[in-house]
Amino acid sequence: MAGTAFGQTNYGEKITAEGAIPASSLASKMKGNDTLAAKVYGTITEVCKNKGCWMMMDIGGGKTMRVTF
């Protein structure tokens, strides 16, 4: 399924906020695991604008996490 948003083409299923957790609670949800399938929301503080790059997300306590894609 393809759609357009903000002048760009998007593929795949529509992503909703349903089931998302705040980025600030991600560490406690992981409970010592090194991976976790999760949908998070939060404030993006910095981005790389190249295709397949990264963004930094505020996780509270003056810390950020790097999200690559």
C-alpha positions as CSV (number, residue, x, y, z in Angstrom):
1,M,0.0,0.0,0.0
2,A,1.5,3.3,-1.0
3,G,0.4,6.7,0.1
4,T,1.7,10.3,0.2
5,A,2.3,12.6,3.1
6,F,4.3,15.8,3.2
7,G,5.1,15.4,-0.5
8,Q,6.8,12.0,0.0
9,T,5.7,8.5,-0.9
10,N,5.1,6.1,2.0
11,Y,5.0,2.3,1.7
12,G,3.6,-0.3,4.0
13,E,0.9,-0.2,6.6
14,K,-0.1,3.1,8.3
15,I,1.6,3.6,11.6
16,T,-0.6,4.8,14.4
17,A,0.1,5.9,18.0
18,E,-1.8,3.0,19.4
19,G,0.4,1.0,21.8
20,A,3.2,3.5,21.8
21,I,5.2,4.1,25.0
22,P,7.0,7.2,26.0
23,A,10.7,7.1,25.1
24,S,11.5,8.0,28.8
25,S,10.1,4.6,29.9
26,L,11.9,2.5,27.3
27,A,14.9,1.5,29.6
28,S,12.6,0.2,32.3
29,K,10.5,-1.8,29.8
30,M,13.7,-3.5,28.5
31,K,14.6,-4.8,32.0
32,G,18.1,-5.8,31.2
33,N,17.3,-7.2,27.7
34,D,19.5,-6.0,24.8
35,T,16.5,-5.9,22.3
36,L,12.8,-5.1,22.5
37,A,10.2,-4.7,19.8
38,A,8.5,-1.5,20.8
39,K,6.8,1.6,19.4
40,V,7.9,4.8,21.2
41,Y,7.1,8.5,21.1
42,G,9.0,11.5,22.3
43,T,10.8,14.7,21.3
44,I,13.3,14.5,18.4
45,T,16.3,16.7,19.3
46,E,18.5,16.2,16.2
47,V,18.3,14.6,12.8
48,C,20.5,13.6,9.9
49,K,18.8,14.5,6.7
50,N,20.4,11.9,4.5
51,K,18.5,8.8,3.4
52,G,19.0,5.9,5.8
53,C,20.5,8.0,8.5
54,W,19.6,8.7,12.2
55,M,17.8,10.9,14.7
56,M,18.3,11.6,18.4
57,M,15.4,11.3,20.7
58,D,15.1,12.8,24.3
59,I,14.6,10.0,26.8
60,G,14.6,12.2,29.9
61,G,17.1,12.9,32.6
62,G,19.3,14.9,30.2
63,K,19.9,11.7,28.1
64,T,19.2,11.0,24.4
65,M,19.0,7.8,22.4
66,R,20.2,7.4,18.8
67,V,17.7,5.9,16.4
68,T,19.0,4.6,13.1
69,F,17.0,3.6,10.1
